[in-house]
Amino acid sequence: MFEAVLFDLDGTLADTAPDLGGATNVLLVEEGRPQQALEILRPYTSQGVRGLLKAGFGIGPAHPDYERLTQRFLDIYAGRLCEQTSLFDGIPEMLDTLESMGLGWGIVTNKRMRFTDPLVELLALSPRTTCVVSGDTTAEAKPSPLPIRHACNLLRCLPERAIYVGDDRRDIDAGRAAGCLTIAVSYGYLGDGGPLHTWGADLIIDHPAELVEFLASRVALK
């Protein structure tokens, strides 16, 4: 029934919040502002620099300092890309099982290629994943379905035979628009997209092992 599984990166495969939150706090100190607790910054991590500047500085893209702070944030983050970042509990075992089942898997993230590629390599995922689609790989980023459709093309898989897994409402919107079955992970950052059960995901899981259980049941029913 399914031929491939595609994953969001931040908050789904990897816990990048410590390094992204740390970069935010370095910037806050540079700007003479108090640091924020990681628990406050964590929910905004999947939204990248836009979300973290909103959480830390209370500003959006229309603010006159937004571009300057964005560029400085990105430079800080580039220097601490994988100091405390790690795969979530259960992810390595889940990927082992997907591969043993003969399923291809890939990454579709809004993270810029400048950060995605080295991070995937540092996490030892680059030799294994079939494709990596970053936020600037295609003309549009999620919630557009274009990056997911591009990944499906790379995997030579029809979207309806692929699963997209993410921790942000944009992930589910993009996956549904692409025609994939969608899975939301409750252990992720979740952002500001409202209650998880309102996102319209086909399935909600609390641990990566539940994805394996779901796929095993589909294989058994074929």
RASULUR-V686900 format. One record per backbone hydrogen bond with DSSP energy under -1.0 kcal/mol. NH is the residue of the N-H (numbers start at 1). CO is the residue of the C=O. E is the energy in kcal/mol with one decimal. If there is no record, write none. Layout:
# RASULUR-V686900
nh->[NH NH]
co->[CO CO]
e->[E E]
This chain:
# RASULUR-V686900
nh->[3 4 5 6 7 8 11 12 13 14 15 16 20 21 22 23 24 25 26 27 28 29 30 31 32 33 40 41 42 44 45 47 48 52 53 54 55 56 57 59 63 66 69 70 71 72 73 74 75 76 77 78 80 88 91 94 95 96 97 98 99 100 101 102 103 104 106 107 108 109 115 116 117 119 120 121 122 123 124 125 126 128 129 130 133 135 137 144 149 150 151 152 153 154 155 157 161 162 163 164 165 166 172 173 174 175 176 177 178 180 181 183 184 185 186 188 190 193 198 199 202 203 205 210 211 212 213 214 215 216 217 218 219 220 221]
co->[161 161 104 163 106 165 14 9 9 9 86 14 16 17 18 19 20 21 22 23 24 25 26 27 29 28 37 37 38 41 42 44 45 48 49 50 51 52 53 53 60 63 65 66 67 68 69 70 71 72 73 74 77 13 88 90 91 92 93 94 95 96 97 99 98 3 5 131 7 133 112 112 113 115 116 117 118 119 121 120 120 125 125 105 107 111 134 141 145 146 147 148 149 150 151 152 158 159 4 181 6 183 168 169 170 171 172 173 174 175 162 164 203 166 205 185 167 190 195 196 182 182 184 207 208 208 209 210 211 212 213 214 215 216 217]
e->[-3.2 -1.3 -2.1 -3.5 -2.4 -2.4 -2.8 -1.5 -1.5 -2.4 -3.4 -1.2 -2.4 -3.4 -1.7 -2.1 -1.9 -2.2 -2.1 -2.1 -2.5 -2.2 -2.1 -1.8 -1.7 -3.1 -1.2 -1.6 -2.9 -1.8 -1.8 -1.3 -2.0 -2.4 -2.6 -1.5 -2.3 -2.8 -2.5 -1.1 -2.0 -1.7 -2.6 -2.5 -2.4 -2.0 -2.6 -2.5 -1.8 -2.2 -2.9 -2.1 -1.7 -2.2 -2.1 -2.0 -2.6 -2.2 -1.9 -2.4 -2.3 -2.0 -1.6 -1.2 -2.3 -1.7 -1.9 -2.4 -2.9 -2.7 -2.0 -2.8 -1.6 -1.9 -3.0 -1.8 -2.6 -2.0 -1.7 -2.6 -1.0 -1.6 -2.5 -2.8 -3.1 -2.8 -1.5 -2.1 -2.5 -2.4 -2.1 -2.3 -2.0 -2.2 -2.1 -2.8 -2.3 -1.9 -1.6 -2.7 -2.6 -2.3 -1.4 -2.7 -2.6 -2.6 -2.6 -2.3 -1.8 -2.4 -1.9 -2.5 -2.6 -1.9 -2.9 -1.1 -1.0 -1.0 -1.9 -1.6 -1.1 -1.1 -2.5 -1.9 -1.3 -1.1 -2.0 -2.1 -2.5 -2.7 -1.9 -1.5 -2.3 -2.2 -1.2]
